[in-house]
Amino acid sequence: ETYVTRRDDESSNDRNDRAIREVAAWYKRQLVSLSAEGQVLLVTNDRRCKELAVQEGLRAMTIFEYVDSVRDHFPTAGEKLASMGEDMTAGDDDVDNEVNMDRRRKVAKVV
């Protein structure tokens, strides 16, 4: 129910983003059909994916927005985000969204 075929005019990244939105929409439909309480939240640092998700009726936030929304309950949330910076949110295909890690960085600092 959630498989999406890549369109001719679509990059692999756009197809993957669309698949993620489809899965989020599927979960949302499941909650509605079960009359379950709760909401599906799509967390993405891809600006375009977030915009499309909202247009499609999904609740979506960047990781930075999400951390800000839970900071009252989890004051130390986001400590590891400080080193990432919000510049990862470009989300355009012509922008390199790859996170480059220092190869010498210790595992404890990455995790």
C-alpha positions in Angstrom: 0.0 0.0 0.0 2.9 2.3 0.4 5.2 1.4 -2.6 5.8 4.3 -4.9 7.3 4.0 -8.4 9.9 6.6 -9.4 8.5 9.0 -12.0 10.4 9.9 -15.1 10.9 13.5 -14.1 11.8 12.6 -10.5 15.2 12.3 -8.8 15.8 9.3 -6.6 15.9 11.6 -3.6 12.5 13.1 -4.6 11.1 9.5 -5.0 12.4 8.6 -1.6 10.9 11.7 0.0 7.6 10.9 -1.6 7.7 7.3 -0.4 8.4 8.6 3.2 5.4 11.0 2.9 3.2 8.1 1.6 4.2 5.9 4.6 3.4 8.8 7.0 0.0 9.2 5.3 -0.6 5.4 5.6 0.0 5.6 9.3 -2.3 8.5 9.6 -5.0 6.6 7.8 -4.5 3.6 10.1 -4.9 5.8 13.2 -8.1 7.2 11.8 -9.5 3.8 10.9 -8.8 2.5 14.4 -10.2 5.6 16.0 -7.0 5.8 17.8 -5.7 8.9 19.5 -2.4 10.3 18.5 -0.9 12.0 15.5 1.7 11.1 12.9 4.6 13.5 12.8 7.0 13.5 9.8 10.4 14.8 10.9 12.6 15.9 8.0 15.3 18.4 7.4 14.4 18.6 3.8 12.5 21.9 3.4 10.8 20.8 0.1 9.7 17.5 1.6 8.3 19.3 4.7 6.4 21.8 2.5 4.9 19.0 0.4 4.0 17.0 3.5 2.1 19.9 4.9 0.3 20.5 1.5 -0.7 16.8 1.6 -2.3 17.3 5.0 0.5 15.8 7.1 2.0 17.2 10.3 5.7 17.9 9.6 8.6 19.6 11.4 12.3 19.8 11.0 14.4 18.1 13.7 15.2 21.6 15.1 11.5 22.5 15.3 10.7 19.2 17.0 13.4 19.6 19.6 12.2 23.1 20.4 8.6 21.7 20.8 9.7 19.1 23.4 12.3 21.2 25.2 10.0 22.0 28.2 9.7 18.3 29.0 13.2 17.3 27.9 15.6 20.2 28.7 18.7 18.6 27.3 17.0 17.6 24.0 19.0 18.8 21.1 22.4 19.1 22.7 23.9 17.0 19.9 22.1 19.1 17.2 24.1 22.2 18.0 27.0 20.9 16.0 24.8 20.2 13.0 23.5 23.7 12.4 20.2 24.4 10.6 21.9 24.8 7.2 21.0 21.2 6.5 17.4 22.2 5.7 18.0 23.4 2.2 16.2 20.4 0.7 16.7 21.4 -3.0 18.0 18.9 -5.5 20.6 21.3 -6.6 22.0 21.6 -3.1 24.2 18.9 -1.6 22.3 17.6 1.4 24.9 15.1 2.4 26.3 15.4 5.9 30.0 15.2 5.8 31.6 13.6 8.9 35.2 13.9 9.8 36.6 10.4 9.2 38.7 10.7 12.4 35.7 11.5 14.6 35.3 9.1 17.5 32.1 7.0 17.5 31.2 8.5 20.9 31.0 11.9 19.3 28.9 10.8 16.4 26.4 8.9 18.5 
